[in-house]
Structure formats: C-alpha cells, structure tokens
Amino acid sequence: MKKLVSYILAFILSVFLIVFIMLELVGNTVLKKEYVLDKIEEINYYEDMHQDLVTEIDDYVEQSGLDEFNIKEIFTEERIKEDVNSFIGWVYNENSLENIKSDLKLEIENKLEDSNISLTQEEKKEAEDAINNLVSNYATIVLYDAFVGLIRDIPKLIIIVNKLIVPAKIVIGVCIGIILGILLLLNKFKGFLKYLGVALLTLGIILVGIKIWFNLGVDLANLFILNKAISNLLRVILNDILKTLNFRGIISIFGGIVLTIISACQFRNN
Amino acid sequence: MPSNLKRIVKATIINVIVALIFGGIIVLAGDLVAGNKIATIVTLVNKMAVKTPELKQVELIFNKEAKKLDTYPLYGTKYGEIKIDSINLVAPVYLGDNNKILKLGVGHYSGSYFPGEGGSILYAAHNNSYFKKLPYVVVGDLITITTDYGTFNYKVYATDIIKETEEDKLPIDDKEEILMLYTCYPLTGIGHKSHRFVVYARLEED
C-alpha cells in the first residue's frame, strides 16, 4: 500500500515538474520581449524583411510611376528596424502603432512635393491611391496589418499570462514541496531517492520525447508562414525551445538514473 | 554478477519501466484532452512547409510529327531567347510570368503553347524593362524566338491597345501559331495602368 501511494505521488510529482518546466521555459522565452528581440537580431530579420519589402513594392513603385520621386529611398532597413521594434513593443504592451502608417504616408507625400514635378489633378488622385496602396503594403508586410483581427488580442493575452505565471509557479512549487515531504515521511531517505528518481526519469522521457516527436512529425526546416523573416524567427525560437527541452530532459534522465543507483546502493547498506 | 550490481541493474530497469508507463499515461491523457487540436496544428504547420524544388534545366525534345514538345521546361527556368531587331531587343525567355521571372526576362504565360506547337503563345514583360520599346514595333517587323529545339520566326501583322480586362483579345487556342507580346500601357504616368499594348505576330513557315 505504501509502495502504491509512493508511486502515485511520484507520478503526480512528475506531472507537476513537467508543468513547472514548461511554465518556466515559456516565461523566459516567448513571453519576454528581450528574448524575441535577441532572436530577431540573431537571424538578420530586418535584412530579410527589407528584402521581402523591396521585392514586393519594387514593381508596384515602378509600374505606378512613383519611382520618379525616389520613393524607394524611404524604405530603408533602419526604418524597418524601428517599425519592427515598435511592433514588438506593441505585442508586449509597451507602445501603440497608431502613427506608423500616417508618418510613412506623410513622408511619401512630402517626397512628391519636394520633387517639384507638376502633376495634373487626375495624376494627383492616382498618386494618392498609389501612395495609400504602398502604405498598406508596407503595413501588411512589416506590421502584419492584414492579420490585425487575429493578433489584436495577443497583447492582452500576454498581460494575463505574465500575471498568472509567477503565482502558478509558486503554487506548483509548493505542491512539489508537499509531495517531496510526504514521500520523505512515507519512505524515509531509503525510498525517497528511488521515487524521486522515477519522477525525474518520467520528466526526462517526456521532455526528450517531445523533441523527438516534433522532429519526426513537424517539417520545421521548411516552415513558411507569411514571409521568410517571420518563418526564420519562428523556426529559431522553436528550435531553441526544443533544444532546451532536450537538454533538460537528458539531465533529468541522468539524474533519475543516478538517484535510482544511489537508492539501490542504500538498500544494500541496510 | 555481484549482488550489488544485480540489485542496481534491477532497480534501474524497474524504475525505467515505471517511468515509461508513467510517460505513456501522460501522453495518453494529453492525447485525450488536446489530441485533435495538436493534430490540426501539426497538419497546418506541415501544409505551410514549402520545399523549394531545385530548378534544373530540362532537355527539350520536340516531336516534329506530333508538333509537340515531349519534355517541357520547369516553371521558372529559361528556355529560349527573343530578338526584335527593329527595337534592338534581345532578352531571355522564361516559362512563367510572376514578378520574380519578369525581373529576369520575358515571361511565357504557362497556359499558352510553345513555339512550334501550332497554337497561340503569350509573352509578357514590364514596360520599364524588357518591353519598354514594345510600342515602337510596327506591322512587318520580324521577331525571332531561339530555343534549344529550334529557331522560330514570326512576322508582326497587328498591334493593339486593349483594356486589361479584355482577355478575349489574347485568345489561347490551337487554330494557328500566333505569338502575342504584351506590356502595361501607357508607359509613363502615375497610377495603375489599366491598358495593355499588344503585338500580334504570325509564324513564318520556312
């Protein structure tokens, strides 16, 4: 009976450990703005995005006649970096995106005025339509404007999750502590290590198993969502998380085996 | 085997088996709770995986009896060259007419026939690059398409300015081998170009 209870507690302990590790991982990666910005720098996100943007608008600018006004000069990598950082800031609730499109439109219109090329009324109207389309294209590529309906709630979600994550970790930590205490009481030190070993082995098997399942089942290498820049970012973040899971899984398995061996040796001494 | 070692090995094996059973229970529970959602997400992600095919040059073999190509070029590959002496145009011809291809040369609409097949052929290029002088082509001008499987000469018999929606003026059929070249029109001005300048040329049988 004591053995059965101990194994059940070891099982519950392993579940709590898995949840704790996942919360800790998510809290230190995708929920942290600095982590995402670091990854963005790592993969030349701005350069890829700039390339995608230039490819997209190049033909449009030339075909619409706006190339005469050197409009393409406005779309620099520095501008993209600034606007992408603003977008990331918006996702993590640090700023708004209200002025990005209007500032861009104003800059393009000023470029047209500074050129001193005279336009007919009809050409002015055509130019305004062309500029609106250009700004819209820019916002779609850089700010994922077309998906605002889908991503609008992400900032709120991040606030809620960030608020809950620390209390959740505390609660789970307390539960883990209680279970460890009960295990120690039920088994003294002899069996405690054995059941802790089982819990760590289970944790390790699940974590390593997640990585293996992902590698076998998900075609991450060829992932393409929207554009090259965001695809690379998602790929590098997922690979990073999987690598961390794998590493922690291997450490857990190793730790589980070591504790099992020590507990078996303990039995021998008694 | 010493009894200590036996005990250690036995304990380790038991613990590993128990851990595998616990792991299986957790996976099963996870599958029951969120299995469908996870499967849907994985399917979606895999559908979004894009394996870019390697663009190889295919050897083009023309079947003279059937008047058809036995092998066709891959989309996005160059398969020929267009030459119009009257406007000093020499440009590569690619199969396909997306933006990427139109930056590289003249694009062949993949829904039309190939030179020598006896049907209509549709080529496009931008009005600020390869076809910027297309509106200067006149009736009687010669157009030469050179491919690995043959050289084909066409004589211009008409030009026209059509609306972008008038697709019936770019008919794709096998009644006669007509080469149609088109580009956005007018060449200058601001805004969307709602017309196309089209050159129609008939195959000159040797």
Chai-1 contact restraints between the chains, C-beta under 6 A:
chainA,res_idxA,chainB,res_idxB,connection_type,confidence,min_distance_angstrom,max_distance_angstrom,comment,restraint_id
A,F11,B,F22,contact,1.0,0.0,6.0,A-B,restraint_1
A,S14,B,F22,contact,1.0,0.0,6.0,A-B,restraint_2
A,D59,B,N99,contact,1.0,0.0,6.0,A-B,restraint_3
A,E62,B,N128,contact,1.0,0.0,6.0,A-B,restraint_4
A,S64,B,G191,contact,1.0,0.0,6.0,A-B,restraint_5
A,G65,B,G189,contact,1.0,0.0,6.0,A-B,restraint_6
A,G65,B,I190,contact,1.0,0.0,6.0,A-B,restraint_7
A,E123,B,I190,contact,1.0,0.0,6.0,A-B,restraint_8
A,E126,B,I190,contact,1.0,0.0,6.0,A-B,restraint_9
A,E126,B,G191,contact,1.0,0.0,6.0,A-B,restraint_10
A,A127,B,I190,contact,1.0,0.0,6.0,A-B,restraint_11
A,A130,B,G191,contact,1.0,0.0,6.0,A-B,restraint_12
A,G197,B,N15,contact,1.0,0.0,6.0,A-B,restraint_13
A,V198,B,N15,contact,1.0,0.0,6.0,A-B,restraint_14
A,V198,B,V18,contact,1.0,0.0,6.0,A-B,restraint_15
A,V198,B,A19,contact,1.0,0.0,6.0,A-B,restraint_16
A,L201,B,N15,contact,1.0,0.0,6.0,A-B,restraint_17
A,L201,B,A19,contact,1.0,0.0,6.0,A-B,restraint_18
A,T202,B,A19,contact,1.0,0.0,6.0,A-B,restraint_19
A,T202,B,F22,contact,1.0,0.0,6.0,A-B,restraint_20
A,T202,B,G23,contact,1.0,0.0,6.0,A-B,restraint_21
A,I205,B,A19,contact,1.0,0.0,6.0,A-B,restraint_22
A,I205,B,G23,contact,1.0,0.0,6.0,A-B,restraint_23
A,I206,B,G23,contact,1.0,0.0,6.0,A-B,restraint_24
A,I206,B,I26,contact,1.0,0.0,6.0,A-B,restraint_25
A,G217,B,V42,contact,1.0,0.0,6.0,A-B,restraint_26
A,V218,B,V42,contact,1.0,0.0,6.0,A-B,restraint_27
A,V218,B,V45,contact,1.0,0.0,6.0,A-B,restraint_28
A,D219,B,N46,contact,1.0,0.0,6.0,A-B,restraint_29
A,D219,B,A49,contact,1.0,0.0,6.0,A-B,restraint_30
A,N222,B,A49,contact,1.0,0.0,6.0,A-B,restraint_31
A,N222,B,V50,contact,1.0,0.0,6.0,A-B,restraint_32
A,N222,B,K51,contact,1.0,0.0,6.0,A-B,restraint_33
A,L223,B,A49,contact,1.0,0.0,6.0,A-B,restraint_34
A,F224,B,M48,contact,1.0,0.0,6.0,A-B,restraint_35
A,F224,B,V50,contact,1.0,0.0,6.0,A-B,restraint_36
A,I225,B,M48,contact,1.0,0.0,6.0,A-B,restraint_37
A,T260,B,A11,contact,1.0,0.0,6.0,A-B,restraint_38
A,T260,B,T12,contact,1.0,0.0,6.0,A-B,restraint_39
A,T260,B,N15,contact,1.0,0.0,6.0,A-B,restraint_40
A,I261,B,I8,contact,1.0,0.0,6.0,A-B,restraint_41
A,A264,B,R7,contact,1.0,0.0,6.0,A-B,restraint_42
A,A264,B,I8,contact,1.0,0.0,6.0,A-B,restraint_43
A,A264,B,A11,contact,1.0,0.0,6.0,A-B,restraint_44
A,R268,B,N4,contact,1.0,0.0,6.0,A-B,restraint_45
A,R268,B,R7,contact,1.0,0.0,6.0,A-B,restraint_46
